Amino acid sequence: MDEDLADRAKKEIDMMEKVFKLLTVKEKDSKLPLDFFDMASNYFRDSKFFFDKKDYLRSFEAVVISWSYIDAGIKADFFEVSDDLKKYFTS
């Protein structure tokens, strides 16, 4: 089970690495988009921290929360991602 969870967490972390490299915050002078970005970034950092500690469940949970903030931010028109990444989000 731990190996499966570790593989899944790693896969999601790798995907989110790509997202953060290609993500654009549309309104950098507005507080709410930056708050969403900060929360997504913080949860992503937490995910990598937990992964390094071999706490794969918390790592997976944190990366999913990070993804959720990005997804909501795209839906709210705070963020923009490249077309090839849009398929990973609901918006």
Secondary structure, DSSP 8 states (H G I E B T S, - for coil): -HHHHHHHHHHHHHHHHHHHHH-EES-TTSHHHHHHHHHHHHHHHHHHHHHHTT-HHHHHHHHHHHHHHHHHHHHTTSEE--GGGGGGS--
